[in-house]
Amino acid sequence: MSRRDDFLKELTEAFGPPGLEDDVATILRRRVEGFCEVSRDNLGSLIATKRGTSDAPRIMVAGHMDEVAWMVTDIEPAGYLRVRPLGGWWPHVMLGQRVKLRTRKGEYLGVIGSKPPHELKDEERKKVLDWDNIFIDLGVAEGFDVVEATGVRRGDFLVPHAPYESLANENLKVVKAWDNRVGCALSVGLLEELREQEHPNTVFGVATVQEEIGLRGAATSAATVKPDIAIAVDVGLGRDIPGFSGADRNPERLGGGATLLLLEGRWVSHPRLVRFVADVAEEEGIPHHFSTMDRGATDANRFAISGEGIPSMAICVPSRYIHSHSSVIDHRDYEAALKLLVAVVTRLDQATVARLRG
Ligand SMILES: [Zn+2]
């Protein structure tokens, strides 16, 4: 594995449910501490400041550290755990999967229980399980006291357990939590690239908390940084799979390059900023394409309405199967997004930002 793979493996496999992103923050901090000022806001978002040739404009580029996860809400007498989702889960993708529980005593492997098909009634087969019928098994058996062995308590967190691997096509990497450790890697990767380059501004590489449960770190980090321009880096939704074809003849796809997100639900990205970024990509010959999202939102949504308003957009890496144990990206799209961020940020001087703000 390359050094970049090692970093992405460490980052994606790290434990980081919404509200407990410290392990991810520590990994990121280590990368930038030597050449950036690093701080965290009161909710925990990491802010790394890299000064260029000017204090202004202030450019913020942010990925979120948290991943979709679960919280323990009850422990049955036999030792099975009941949980509630943190972020959007479709229970279909959960059953039979492995999870990692963290308690005051350590980390423990568990499995999400499921009935064998032999036991399913016809109406059960057609339904998605509700949360009251989902449970975690940490190894319940005669003579094993789950609470005593693991120290599990209500309020403890669980995340998916899924290692970083290549698919048959080695450009494609599969692991949990590309959403959004890929954004964290890009935000830090941009700062690393800027060590070698002059930039006419001050750049804030940010890693936000609690995106999956309501863009909460986006609100506090933008209020702390007060940027002039904010770019969220996140995963896009690869639509190049069966079931999506037809409506869009140029869908967001793996290998298509960086994604410029035009529309999130009913929110538009800042049109002049999107046009500027697209022009830079064209000029530099960086692979890119456009996408829209019918539901959901990125941190860019919240950045846009922070303070007096901040021109904001999201630059994404197309991804398949997010919010599951097996999200997939193409590392070439990651490289394209990184190149684009560097090209954009090194052009954002006072005059350009004034023009964009209008
Ligand atoms: Zn997500």
Boltz pocket constraint, residues with backbone or C-beta under 6 A from the ligand:
constraints:
  - pocket:
      binder: B
      contacts: [[A, 179], [A, 212], [A, 322], [A, 323]]
      max_distance: 6.0
